[in-house]
Amino acid sequence: MEPLSWTGSLAGLNLFLLLALGIMAVAIAAQIVVGIVGTAGGRAVNADGTLSSDEGLSGFLGMIVKYAFFAVVAIGLAYVIGGILLGTGAGIIGGMARQFLPVWVALILTFAVSLAFKRKLGLYGKLFDSTVGMIGFGLVMFWVFTGFFGGLLGLIITHDTLSQFSGMKNALPGMPLSGASETDFQWFLLGGDNLARDVFSRLIVGSWIVVLIAPLATLFAFMVGITLGLPAGYYGGKLDTFLSFLANLILAFPVILLFYLLVTPEIVLTGIPNYMAAVLFIFPVIFFTVLLNARYYTQPSVRTPLLIVVIGALFWAYLSLISNDGAIVANDSYVIPGLPTMLDWIPMPPEILVVFVSVVFVNSPTVFRIVRGLALDIKTRDYVAAAQTRGEGPWYIMLWEILPNARGPLIVDFCLRIGYTTILLGTLGFFGLGLESESPDWGTTINAGRRLLSIYPHAAIAPAVSLLTLVLGLNLLADGLREESLRD
């Protein structure tokens, strides 16, 4: 069986793709030069005094960039559609395109429904008025769906991530699987690593680790930052001074040094990460309890049963998160019991817990400072004074007056912070901290592949490019959200 080329029977499109990319690159470079040199009369002025679209050389170059970009997108779609139809007949790209079929279907349905109902979906719907936002959203959702269908359901992967195949050590992309049976996938689409494991399958499973941990860890960090930042900004005084001092104290340490301290085996054995988890993970319980109590304080018939249900469910989830094998902390000296195994419904392996706690601990002070600054500004607004005049309580004002009006900057920062967290997870994996050495997460995979980077670069380049596209998508999504939130 012959090795697969990158594009197989679609090789005729390669020339057009290179041509379109070349034209776009030259036009962008020319735009930069024109922008530096400057041209007179480049913009026309409308009757109302606003600037119209570019004219002259600048407008011409902009038009070239736009149409070249459309050509690149069209050729990319041709590769995907042709790959879905032809499979490995269209080479490595075709094989991957067909494996990603559930992802393409999910993306099409998501965009179709979102565009059809965008006027009824608030800020999320307005995101689809921004080209940059849509591109970022598409990249992010691609990896979310990839992680879900591939990492969780196993529909995309071609081989087991831990299985080693004879003769496939450092195999190049597209190499046929030696000794494959009829039920096996016949190729290593992105080659093999130094332990003869399939790079493509490990890449897919690793995406689930990233898209699961990064948003959840960022969400927990926001729960901590919001719960402490709102009262610090609203009340001020000694409370603000004390909390700000703690936040600045944590921020004074280098991030990598903090990670090293938190995830080293000696620190883990002391149970410190478990104690930190017990403290940090209680903040969502506190946040939602105070949120609902402030909202329904004057309606005890609604408030009491609602709080019983919500607090009970959240506290169960809290205990399940910090418990592992029936214990919260277990070492040679003592054991602190947790939930029984039969009630522990959220699996949180020790290595994942350590990484999760580390990311929440490092991100929380920055979120605290952002929320505190927003609260200091918004508490002087007229609608806050009106709520105080109505006799509303402080927590109602903070959570139902100040927080909703700070949602724009917080949503944008949330998207950006997921990107930072993704990079931090990759950094941890790269240094071999926290996660197991066999973990297929992207940082660990890049670290394993870098040793042979000059000879077999594919094992490290594939997860590195994946990490780049996810972070790029998150940044573009944040730009789109910021652009639309400023229009509100």
C-alpha positions in Angstrom: 0.0 0.0 0.0 1.4 3.4 -1.1 1.8 6.3 1.3 -0.7 9.1 1.0 0.2 12.5 -0.4 -1.2 15.6 1.1 -3.9 16.3 -1.5 -4.1 13.1 -3.6 -6.5 13.5 -6.5 -7.1 17.1 -5.5 -3.5 18.1 -6.3 -4.7 20.2 -9.2 -6.1 22.8 -6.7 -2.6 23.3 -5.1 -1.4 25.7 -7.8 -4.5 27.8 -7.5 -4.2 27.9 -3.7 -0.5 28.9 -3.8 -1.4 31.6 -6.4 -4.2 33.0 -4.3 -2.0 33.0 -1.2 0.8 34.7 -3.1 -1.4 37.4 -4.4 -2.9 38.1 -1.0 0.5 38.2 0.7 1.9 40.6 -2.0 -1.2 42.8 -1.7 -1.0 42.9 2.1 2.7 43.9 1.9 1.8 46.6 -0.6 -0.9 47.9 1.7 1.6 48.1 4.6 4.0 50.1 2.4 1.3 52.4 1.1 0.1 52.9 4.7 3.6 53.9 5.8 4.3 56.2 2.8 0.8 57.6 2.6 -1.2 58.7 -0.4 -3.1 61.9 -0.9 -6.7 61.8 -1.6 -7.0 58.2 -0.5 -10.4 58.6 1.2 -13.5 60.3 0.0 -15.8 62.3 2.3 -19.6 61.8 2.3 -22.1 64.5 2.5 -22.6 64.0 6.2 -18.9 64.4 6.9 -18.1 60.7 7.4 -15.3 58.9 5.5 -16.3 56.5 2.7 -14.4 53.5 1.6 -10.8 53.7 0.3 -10.2 54.9 -3.2 -7.2 55.0 -5.5 -4.3 52.6 -4.9 -5.3 51.8 -1.3 -8.8 50.9 -2.3 -7.5 48.8 -5.2 -5.1 46.9 -2.9 -7.9 46.3 -0.4 -10.1 44.9 -3.1 -7.3 42.5 -4.2 -6.9 41.3 -0.6 -10.6 40.8 -0.2 -11.0 38.7 -3.3 -7.8 36.8 -2.8 -9.1 35.9 0.7 -12.4 34.7 -0.8 -10.5 32.6 -3.3 -8.5 31.0 -0.5 -11.6 30.2 1.5 -13.3 28.8 -1.6 -10.3 26.6 -2.4 -10.3 25.4 1.2 -13.9 24.5 1.0 -13.2 22.6 -2.2 -10.5 20.6 -0.3 -13.0 19.8 2.5 -15.9 18.9 0.2 -13.7 16.9 -2.1 -12.1 15.2 0.9 -15.5 14.2 2.4 -16.5 12.7 -1.0 -13.2 11.0 -1.9 -11.8 10.2 1.6 -8.2 9.1 1.4 -8.5 9.3 -2.4 -7.9 13.0 -1.7 -4.8 12.3 0.3 -4.1 13.1 3.9 -6.4 16.2 3.8 -9.2 14.1 2.3 -8.8 11.5 5.0 -8.9 14.1 7.8 -11.9 15.9 6.1 -13.9 12.7 6.1 -13.0 11.9 9.7 -14.2 15.4 10.7 -17.6 14.9 9.1 -19.5 15.1 12.4 -17.7 18.3 13.2 -18.6 19.9 9.8 -22.3 18.9 10.3 -22.3 20.4 13.8 -20.7 23.6 12.6 -23.2 24.0 9.7 -26.2 23.4 12.0 -24.8 25.8 14.6 -24.2 28.6 12.1 -27.5 28.0 10.3 -29.5 28.2 13.5 -27.5 31.2 14.9 -27.9 33.2 11.7 -31.6 32.4 11.4 -32.3 33.6 15.0 -29.5 36.1 15.6 -31.9 39.0 16.2 -33.3 37.1 19.2 -30.1 36.0 20.7 -28.8 39.2 22.2 -25.0 39.8 22.2 -24.4 36.3 20.9 -26.6 37.0 17.9 -24.9 40.3 17.2 -21.6 38.4 17.0 -22.7 37.2 13.6 -22.7 40.8 12.3 -18.9 40.8 12.7 -16.8 38.9 10.2 -13.9 38.7 12.6 -16.2 37.4 15.4 -17.7 34.8 13.1 -14.2 33.5 12.0 -13.1 33.3 15.7 -16.3 31.6 16.7 -15.9 29.1 13.9 -12.4 28.2 14.9 -13.3 27.9 18.6 -16.4 25.8 17.9 -14.4 23.6 15.5 -12.2 22.5 18.4 -15.1 22.3 20.8 -16.9 19.9 18.5 -13.7 18.1 17.7 -13.1 17.5 21.4 -16.7 16.4 22.0 -17.1 14.0 19.0 -13.5 12.8 19.0 -12.1 13.1 22.5 -15.4 12.2 24.4 -17.3 10.0 22.0 -14.4 8.6 20.0 -16.1 9.2 16.6 -13.2 10.9 14.9 -10.1 9.1 16.1 -8.6 6.4 13.9 -6.6 4.4 16.5 -6.3 4.0 20.2 -4.1 6.8 21.6 -2.0 4.6 23.8 -1.6 1.7 21.4 1.9 1.2 19.8 2.1 -0.2 16.3 5.1 -2.2 15.0 7.0 -0.4 12.4 5.3 3.0 12.9 7.8 4.7 15.1 8.3 8.2 13.9 6.3 7.3 10.7 5.8 10.2 8.4 2.3 11.6 7.7 0.2 9.4 5.4 2.2 6.2 6.0 0.2 3.0 5.7 -0.2 1.0 8.8 2.0 -2.1 8.7 0.1 -5.3 9.3 -3.3 -3.6 9.4 -6.4 -5.8 9.4 -9.5 -5.0 7.4 -11.2 -3.5 10.4 -8.2 -1.1 11.1 -7.9 2.3 9.7 -5.2 1.8 7.0 -3.0 4.9 7.6 -1.5 7.2 10.2 -2.8 10.4 8.8 -0.4 12.7 10.6 2.3 10.1 11.2 3.5 8.3 14.3 5.4 9.6 17.4 8.6 8.3 19.0 6.6 5.6 20.7 4.8 4.5 17.5 1.4 6.0 18.5 -0.9 7.7 16.1 -0.4 11.5 16.2 -3.8 12.3 14.6 -5.7 10.4 17.3 -3.7 11.8 20.1 -4.3 15.3 18.7 -8.0 14.8 18.7 -8.2 13.3 22.2 -5.9 16.0 23.5 -8.3 18.7 22.2 -10.9 17.4 24.6 -8.6 17.9 27.6 -7.9 21.5 26.5 -11.5 22.5 25.7 -12.8 20.9 28.9 -10.2 22.3 31.4 -9.5 25.8 30.0 -13.1 27.2 30.0 -14.1 25.5 33.3 -10.9 26.7 35.1 -11.5 30.2 33.7 -15.1 30.1 34.8 -14.1 29.2 38.4 -11.5 32.0 38.3 -14.3 34.4 37.4 -16.5 33.1 40.2 -13.7 33.9 42.6 -12.8 37.2 41.1 -16.4 38.4 40.9 -17.4 37.3 44.4 -14.5 39.2 45.9 -14.1 42.0 43.4 -17.6 43.4 43.6 -17.7 44.0 47.4 -14.1 45.3 47.3 -15.0 47.9 44.7 -18.5 48.7 46.1 -17.6 49.0 49.8 -14.0 50.2 49.5 -12.2 50.9 52.8 -10.3 48.3 54.7 -12.0 45.4 52.9 -10.7 46.7 49.5 -7.2 47.3 50.9 -7.0 43.8 52.4 -8.3 42.0 49.3 -6.2 44.2 46.9 -3.1 43.4 49.0 -3.7 39.6 48.7 -4.3 39.9 44.9 -1.1 42.0 44.4 0.8 39.5 46.6 -0.2 36.6 44.3 0.5 38.6 41.2 3.9 39.6 42.4 5.1 36.0 42.0 6.2 34.8 38.5 3.4 32.6 37.0 5.8 29.8 36.0 7.3 29.7 39.5 3.9 29.5 41.1 3.1 26.6 38.8 6.3 24.8 39.7 5.5 25.3 43.4 1.9 24.0 43.1 2.4 21.0 40.9 5.6 19.5 42.2 5.2 16.1 43.8 6.5 17.2 47.2 3.8 19.9 47.4 1.1 17.6 46.1 1.9 15.0 48.8 1.3 17.7 51.6 -2.3 18.1 50.4 -1.9 21.8 49.8 -3.6 21.7 46.3 -6.5 19.8 47.9 -6.9 22.5 50.6 -6.8 25.2 47.9 -9.4 23.3 45.9 -11.6 23.2 49.0 -11.4 27.0 49.3 -11.5 28.0 45.7 -14.3 25.7 44.6 -16.7 26.9 47.3 -16.9 30.3 45.6 -19.5 29.3 42.9 -21.7 28.0 45.7 -21.4 31.3 47.5 -21.9 33.3 44.4 -25.1 31.6 43.3 -26.5 31.5 46.8 -26.0 35.2 47.3 -27.3 35.9 43.7 -30.6 34.1 44.2 -31.0 35.3 47.8 -30.6 38.9 46.8 -33.0 38.5 43.8 -35.8 36.8 45.7 -35.2 38.2 49.2 -38.7 39.7 49.3 -40.3 36.5 48.1 -39.6 33.9 50.8 -42.1 31.4 49.3 -39.9 31.3 46.2 -36.5 31.9 47.7 -36.5 29.2 50.3 -37.3 26.1 48.1 -35.1 27.5 45.3 -32.1 28.0 47.6 -32.6 24.5 49.1 -32.4 22.9 45.7 -29.6 25.1 44.3 -27.4 24.9 47.4 -28.0 21.2 47.7 -27.0 20.5 44.1 -24.0 22.9 44.1 -22.7 21.6 47.4 -23.0 18.0 46.1 -21.0 19.0 43.0 -18.5 20.9 45.2 -17.9 17.8 47.4 -17.6 15.6 44.3 -15.0 17.9 42.8 -12.7 18.0 45.8 -13.2 14.3 46.6 -11.2 11.5 45.0 -11.6 7.8 45.8 -13.6 8.7 48.9 -11.1 11.2 50.4 -10.4 14.9 50.1 -6.8 14.5 51.3 -5.0 11.2 51.7 -1.3 10.9 52.5 0.9 8.8 54.8 0.0 10.9 57.9 -3.7 11.3 57.8 -6.9 11.0 55.7 -9.7 13.6 55.4 -12.8 11.6 54.2 -14.9 13.0 51.4 -17.9 11.7 49.4 -18.3 7.9 49.2 -17.3 6.7 45.8 -20.9 5.8 44.8 -21.9 9.5 45.3 -18.8 11.0 43.6 -20.3 11.8 40.2 -17.6 14.2 38.9 -14.4 12.3 38.1 -11.4 14.6 39.0 -8.1 12.7 38.9 -5.4 14.1 41.2 -3.3 15.3 38.3 -6.2 17.2 36.7 -7.2 18.6 40.1 -3.7 20.0 40.6 -3.7 21.7 37.2 -7.2 23.0 37.6 -6.4 24.5 41.0 -3.2 26.1 39.7 -4.9 27.8 36.8 -7.8 29.1 39.0 -5.4 30.4 41.6 -3.2 32.2 39.1 -6.1 33.8 37.1 -8.3 34.8 40.0 -6.3 37.9 41.2 -6.4 39.4 37.7 -10.1 38.9 37.4 -10.5 40.4 40.9 -8.7 43.6 39.8 -10.8 43.9 36.6 -14.1 43.5 38.5 -13.0 45.8 41.3 -12.2 48.5 38.8 -15.5 48.1 37.0 -17.4 48.2 40.3 -15.6 51.4 41.3 -16.7 53.1 38.1 -20.2 51.8 37.8 -21.2 52.4 41.5 -21.2 56.1 40.7 -23.9 55.8 38.0 -27.4 57.2 38.4 -29.2 53.9 38.2 -27.1 52.6 41.1 -28.2 55.7 43.1 -31.8 55.1 42.1 -31.6 51.5 43.4 -30.1 52.7 46.7 -33.0 55.2 46.9 -35.5 52.4 46.4 -34.0 50.7 49.4 -32.3 47.8 47.6 -29.7 45.9 49.5 -25.9 46.1 48.7 -25.7 42.6 47.3 -28.7 43.2 45.1 -27.1 46.4 43.7 -23.8 44.6 43.2 -25.2 41.5 41.5 -28.3 42.8 39.7 -27.3 46.4 38.9 -23.5 46.6 38.6 -22.6 43.2 37.3 -25.0 43.1 34.3 -23.7 46.5 33.2 -20.1 45.2 33.4 -20.9 42.2 31.2 -19.3 43.5 28.0 -15.7 43.9 29.3 -16.1 40.7 31.4 -17.3 38.6 28.4 -14.4 39.9 26.3 -11.9 39.2 29.1 -13.4 35.7 29.6 -12.7 34.8 26.0 -9.2 36.2 26.1 -8.5 34.5 29.4 -9.5 31.1 28.1 -6.8 31.7 25.5 -4.3 32.5 28.2 -5.4 29.5 30.1 -4.9 27.3 27.1 -1.4 28.6 26.7 -0.8 27.9 30.4 -2.0 24.4 30.1 0.3 23.9 27.1 3.1 25.4 29.2 2.5 23.0 32.0 2.3 20.0 29.7 5.5 21.2 27.9 7.4 21.2 31.2 6.0 17.9 32.2 4.1 19.3 35.2 0.7 18.2 36.4 -0.6 15.8 33.8 0.7 12.3 33.2 3.5 11.7 30.8 1.2 9.6 28.6 -1.4 12.3 28.4 -2.3 13.3 24.9 -2.7 17.0 25.8 -1.1 19.3 23.4 1.6 20.7 25.7 2.8 17.2 26.6 2.7 16.1 23.0 4.8 19.1 21.9 7.3 18.4 24.6 7.6 14.8 23.5 8.0 15.7 19.9 10.5 18.5 20.3 13.3 16.1 21.0 13.3 14.9 17.3 12.1 18.2 15.9 14.9 18.6 13.4 14.3 15.0 12.0 10.6 14.3 12.5 8.9 17.6 13.0 5.3 16.4 12.4 4.8 15.0 16.0 5.3 18.5 17.5 4.0 20.7 14.7 0.5 19.2 14.6 -0.4 20.0 18.2 1.5 23.3 18.0 -0.6 24.4 15.1 -3.8 23.2 16.8 -2.9 25.3 19.9 -2.2 28.3 17.7 -5.5 28.1 15.9 -7.6 27.7 19.1 -5.9 30.7 20.8 -6.2 32.7 17.5 -9.9 31.8 17.4 -10.4 32.9 21.0 -8.7 36.2 20.3 -10.7 36.9 17.2 -13.9 35.9 19.1 -13.0 38.4 21.8 -12.4 41.1 19.2 -15.8 40.5 17.7 -17.5 40.5 21.0 -15.8 43.7 22.0 -16.7 45.3 18.7 -20.4 44.4 19.1 -20.5 45.3 22.8 -19.3 48.8 22.1 -22.2 49.3 19.8 -24.8 48.6 22.5 
